[in-house]
């Protein structure tokens, strides 16, 4: 399978490294990256072909991975409108909807949208995927196989669910980083030095996550086993519950999902764009069906 990347940033680098580690030949991977220093780094690190823009050779691929910043995607796709044939387009551009990508590509409908997260940089990511009903199983398998190179992947049945995926797992690492920050600060407030606080909190966080992932028991059961009546854990959890942590987390997730929908609307809005800048034949009303 020949794979070309539009954009060679951190996530593209993680995917390329993961694919090569799983046995993909560097000769079957190409990257279009506008930054000269980035091109040199990718070429030196992975021995793949790297070019300033997608040329005919790079477009002679089976899968085109869109790995540019979401705000740059429309402009990056404009030169490709009408030039794609049977390529599967796999987009990892957060928030950009398949219908908009299809419109910018002059109606190309063979599209899968993916939402990875930053642990993919160490091969521990999880990716949510969605495809239009017109996308065949073989293409779904290709997309899943590519994203599995940096962790796990799962499919959702409708694109609207991708806003929830973004809120939970796409943005999720930042929530845990924030909680770790707060725990470290609290440990120091209790008198521990910074390095001791860091080691205790990081080991506790990673160990708890590994235990939850490997256990057959519900997370609530694991929590209950650590919580003795009248003990130290119960005292801490009571403060969290009285402070409304459950509701706070739910409000935070809803805020992230809502903002995801808003960003999708904003990035897909062609109002105010000069018609000459739109892909030929583009229509704002085009939609791509997903599974219900």
N, C-alpha and C positions, 0 to 999 in steps of 0.2 A: 504494500500500500504506500503510495507516494503522498506525502503530506507537505503542504506549504503553509507558512505562517505569515500573516499580515501583521507586523509588529513583533519586536524581539525583546520585550521588557522582561520583568521578573517572572511573571506567570508563564510566558512563552518559554523562557529559559528552563523553568522547572519542568514543563511538559517535555521539552526536547531532551533534557537530561534523563527524565524518567523513561521515555521511549527508548533511548539508546541503551539504558541499563537493562531494559527488558528484551533487548536483542534487535531493535530496529537498526538498520544500516544508515549511517550518516548520509550516504549518497542518496537516500530516498527522502531526505528532509531538506527543505529550502526555506529561507527566511527573507522577507522584505523588511528592511529596517532603515529609516531615513537618517538616523544618527551614525556618522562615520565611526566614532569611537565604539558605539554599540556593535556595529558590523564587525569591527576588528576583534572585539572581545568574543562574540559568538563564534566566529570562524576559528579563532585560536582554541577556544574551550571545547567545541564540539566537532570541528572539522566538517561542518555543513556548508553548503553553498549559501552565501548571504549577498543580497543585492539591494540597491537603494529603493527599488520599486518592483512590483510584480511584473515580470516580463513573460513572454510566451512560454519560455521553458518552465518558469515557476508555476504558471497557470495550467500546465500539463500535469495536473495532480488529480488524485481522487478525492482528497479532503483539503479544503481551505479553512484554516483556523483564523478567525478574526480576533486578534489579540492587541488591538490598539485601545487607547482610552475611549470610553463611551462618547465623550464630547467631541472627539475627533473622527468618529466612525463614519458619519455621513460624508464628510469631505474625502476620507480615505477610500470610500467605496465608489465615489462618483466616476473615476476613470475605468471602473470595472463594469459599469452598467452595459448590458448587452454582450459582454465578452465571456460570460460563463455558460457552460453547456450542461454536463452531467456531474459536475463537482458537488460533493456534499459541503455545505457551508456550516461550520461549527463555530458559533459565536460565544466567546467568553466575556464579551463586553457587558458589564453589569447594567441592568435596567433597560437595555435597548430591545424592543419587541421584534418578534419575527416578522410581523406585517410591515414594519418600517424598513427592516433590512431588505425584505423582498421588494418593496417599492423602490428603494434606492438602487437595487440591482436589476431594475427594469423587469420586475415580475418573477425573478428566480424564486422557486418555491421549495427547493430541496435544502431545508434549513433546520438545524437543531440548535437550541439555545442552552447554554450551560452556565451554572453559577458555582464556581469553585470558591475555596477560601484559602487564606494565607498559609495554614499548615501544609498546604501543597508544596510549599518551598522546601520542606524537609520530608516529603513523601508521605505525610500524614493528613492530607486534606480529605474533605468530603465534598462531592459535587452534586447539585441537583440538576437534572436534565429534563427538557421537554421538547417534543417534536410535533410538527403538524401531522395530521392524519395521512397526508400525502407522502410522508417519508416512509420508505420501506424498512422492514425489519433489519435487513443487511446494513443499512445506513445507521440505524439506531445502534446496532452492535458495534459498528466502527467508532461511532462517537463515544459510546461507553468505554470501549477498549482504550481509546486515547486518554480519556479522563482518568481511567483506572491506573494510568502510569504514575499518578501523583497521589494515590490514596484510594478511597472508595467512591462509588457513585450510586445514585438512585434516581428513578424516574418519577415524575409527577404527571398526572393526566391532563391538566389544563394549565395554560400559561399564567393565569391569574394566581395560581399557587406559587409561582416563582417569587412573588413579592414576599410571601411568608418564608420561603427558603432563604431569601436574601436577609430578611430580618433575623432569622434564627441562626443560620450557619454562616452566611456570607459576612454579616457584621458581627456574628457571635464571638469570634476570637477577641475582639476589642472589649467585650463585656467581661470576659474572664481575665484579660489583662488588667482591666480596671479593678476588679475585685482583688486580684493579687496585689496590685498597688496599695489598695486600702488595707489589706491584711498586713502587708509589710510595714506600713506606717503605724498600724495599731500595735504590732509586735515591738517596734522601737519605742512607742509611747509607754509600753509596759516595762521598758528597761533593757531590752535586748539590743545588741549592737547590730548595725546594718547588715553585715555579712551573715551573721547567725539568723537574723530575721529572713533574709533572702533564701537561705538554704532550707530553713524549716517550712516556709510557705510554698516554695516551688516543689519540694519533695512531697509535701502533703497534697497539693493540687494534682500533680501528675499521678501520684499513687492512688488517690481517691478516684480519679477518672479511669485509670486502668482497672481498678477493682470493680467499678460499676460496669465497665465494658465487658469484663470477663465473667461476671457473676450471672447466674440464671435468675437471681432474685430481683425483685423490683427495687428501684432506687429508694423508695420510701421504706422498704424493709431494711435495707442496709443502714439507712439513717437511724431507724428505730433501735437497731442493735447497738449503736454507739451511744444512744441517749438513755442513760439510767435516770430513773425518777429521782428528782431532787439533786442531781449531779451537776457537774460543771457544763456539760454539753447542753443539758436541758435549760440551764440558766441563760446561756448564750442564744439558743434558738428562741426562747421566749421573748427576748429583746427584739430579735429580727421579726418575729411574727407580730408583736405589738407595734412595731414600726411600719407594718404594712408591706413587707418585702414582696409577698406574692403579688399584690396589686401593682406595686411599683414595676416589677419585672414585666407584667402583662401590659401595662401602659407603655413601657419602653418598646416592647416588641411591636405593639400596634403603631406607635409613632414611626418606627423604622419601616414597617410595611406600607404605611400611608405615604411616607416620603418616597419610597420606591415607586409607587404608582404615579406620584406627581412627577418624579424625574423621568419616568417612561413617557408621560404625556409631553413633557417639555422637550425631550430629545427627539421625539418623533414628530413634533409640530413643524410643518413646513411653512406656516404663515410667516410672511415677511421675508422669505427666501426668494431671491431673484429666480424666476422660472428657468433662466439659462443655467443655473447652478444645480437644478434638479436632474436626476437621471432621466433620459428620454423615456417617455411613456409612463412616467410615474404617476400614481394616483393616490390621494390621501385616503380613499375609501376602501382600498384593498385590505382584505383580512385573510389570515391563514387559519383553517380549522385545526383545533387540537382535540384530543380524546376527551370525551365527557364521561 
